[in-house]
Amino acid sequence: MRVCELKSREVINICSGRRLGCIVDVEINVCSGEVEAVIIPGPGKICGFLGTDCEYVIPFACIRKIGPDLVIVEIQEEKFLQKY
């Protein structure tokens, strides 16, 4: 699978049943060429609007299933939400 095929897929957390958003970027290990994590924008500031100041950085090991339209992950959301 190419990285461009992974981007823009919707991500669902099976622990909460919540839609986290769509993959916008990936972290790649330069030495091995493996995907280490996927990056998803965090929730908006006011009711999901007006941008965001955080993102989910989800390790590839937390991905349970990659389908044609969805990526299923198993995470505790607050643990992987990072502010920037």
BELFEN-V196266 format. One record per helix or strand of 2 or more residues. SS is the DSSP state (hx for helix, st for strand). FROM is the first residue (numbers start at 1). LEN is the number of residues. If there is no record, write none. Layout:
ss-><SS	SS>
from-><FROM	FROM>
len-><LEN	LEN>
This chain:
ss-><hx	st	st	st	st	hx	st	st	hx	st>
from-><3	10	19	35	54	60	63	70	77	81>
len-><4	4	10	7	6	3	4	4	4	3>
